[in-house]
């Protein structure tokens, strides 16, 4: 192991999950796409009550893509089944253009579409009917996953190397979560921050964590 890897491994071994004061942040800007007006209205109200900023509403997939490009929201919540351009097609476009993470809304009878939604680039999904206690975790998971993917793409250009880096980071996150009781977002931030501090890649940091705790 190189000296740098040894230093990273030592830092990982000494890492502890210290509760931090949450830094104040701007409300997440959300675009809601749902063709049923009553459901859309309820969802918008639910989001605002939870502190999110609803920046736009769409009634079909084409409008959702147009508003996403225009408004650059922090997240898109979109129904799978909509007239014209459906949610799957719209989610594929939004994900391909890396505009924002997408949370798909599905009816119980549409559970078989979840895999399709994932393939379309959705970061999370909610099955109707859902409550506030379902919405917040789904949004946070989607935003966190999107942030990770964007960071990995910024660091690694090649698809094969990116997949290898992602696999290494996932293993390292799991070990930091189990051994150091970190949350998943905190584990990723630790890997990302350590890579920046050591002027190395996230894969090198992840490999050192795996070697230390694996």
N, C-alpha and C positions, 0 to 999 in steps of 0.2 A: 504494500500500500504506500502511495506517495505521502510526503509530509503534509500536503494540503488535505488529502483524504483522511489522514490520521487526525488532523485538527478538526475536520468536519465531524468525524466519528466521535471525538471527544466532546464537541459541542452538543451533538445529538444525545450522548450519554448523560450530559449534565442538564439537558433541557428539561424544564418543568413547566407544567401548565399553571401559570400565575394569572389569576383573574385580573383583567384589565378594565379600567373605566371605559365604557363604550364611548368612542369618539363621536361627537355630534356629526350627523351627516344629513345631506339634503334628502327630502322625501323621494323615494323611487318613483320615477315617472312611468306611468302604465298606460298602454293603449288597450282598449277592450273591443274585441270583435265578436259579436253575437247577433244572429239575425232575429231572435225573439226579444222584442222590446222590453217586456216585463222582466225577463231573466237578466238582460243587460242592465236595466235600471237597478235591480237588486244587487248585482255584482258591483256596479259603480259605487253604490251607497256603502256596501260592505268594505270596499277598498278604501274609501275616504275615511270611514270610521276607524280603520286600522292605520291611518297616517300616510297612505299612499296618495300620490297626486295623479289623478286621471287626466291625461292630456288630450285624449281623443277617443271617439267611439265610432265603430264601423259596423255596418249591417251585412257585409259580405266580404269574401276573401280579397277581391280586387281592390276594394276600398281600403282594406286593412293594409295591404302592401303599399298602396299609394300614401296612406297616412304614416306608415312606419318610415318610409323613405323621407317624407317631409319633416316629421316631428322628431325623429331619432329618439324614441322612448328608451327607457332603461329596461323595459320588459313588455311583452305582448301576451295578453290572455285571449285565446281564440277558440271558438267552437269548431269541432271537426266538420260537422255537417252544416253547410251554408249554401244559399243559392248561387248560381254562377260559378265563380272560382271558389272551390271549397277550402276548408281550413287546412287540409293536408297540403294542397298545392301552394297555398299562400305561405304556410310555414316553411315549406321547402325553399321558396324564394327568399324569405326573410333570413333563414339560416344560412343559405348559400352566400348571401350578400353580407353576412355577419353584422346585421343591423342591430339585433337585440335577441336575448333569450326568449323562447316561446313556451308558454304553459298551455297545453291543449285541454279543452273542456269536452268531456264525452258523456253520453248517456250510458246507463248500465248495459243496455243491449249492444252498445258499440265497443265493449271491452276488447273484442277481437281486433279493433282498429288501433289499439295501443301500440302494437309493434310497428304498424305503419306510421304512426305519429312519431315514434322514436326514430325510425328510418328517415322521416322528413326533417329531422333536426330538432324536434321538441326536447326540451331539457327536463320537463316534468309534465304530469297530467293530473287532472281532477275528474272524478266521476260524479255526475249529478245524481241526486241533489247533494250539495256540499255546504259546509258551514264555515264560519270565520276560522275555526280551529284547523280546518283543512287548508284554507287558502294561504295563510301566512307561511307555513312550512314549505309548501309547494313553490311559492314565489322565492323564498330564500334559497332553496336548493337549486332552482333554475338559475338564479342570478349568480350563485357561487360557482356552479358548473361552467356557465358561460365565461365567467371571469378566468377560470382555470384554463379552459380551451384557448381563449384569446392569448393568455400569457404564454402558453406552450407554442402556439403558432408564431408569436412574435420572436420566440427564442430559436425555434427549429424550423427550417424551411422545408426539408424533405419529408415526404409522407411516411416512409418507412422509419426514419429516425424519430419522427414525431410520435409514432405509435409506440416505439420502444421506450421513449422518454415518458410517455403517458403511463405505460405499464409500470415502469420503475417508480414513478411518482405515486401511483395508486398503492403499490405495495408499501412504500415508505410512509404514506399517510396512515394506512391501516396500522402500521407498527407504532407510530407516534400516538395514535388515538388509543391503542390498547396499553402501551407501556407507559406513556406519559399523560394519559387522560386528557389529551387535547381534543377539541372539537375538530371536525373535518376542515372547516375554513381556516381555523388557527393552524392546523398541521400544514396545510398548503402554504399559508403565508409564511410560516417558519422556514419551509424549504426554499421558497422564493427569496425571502430576505437574506437567508444564509448564503444562497448562490450569489446574490448581489454583493454582500459583504466580502465574500471570499473571491470575488471576480472569477467565478466559474459557472458551470451550467447546472440547471436543476437536476439533470440526470446524474451528474457526479455526486451531488449532495444526496440524492435519493439512494444511489448505490451504497454510499457510506452509511446511511441510516440502516439499510437492509443488512449490511455486513455487521453492523453493531448489534442490532436487535433481532435479526432474522434467525 
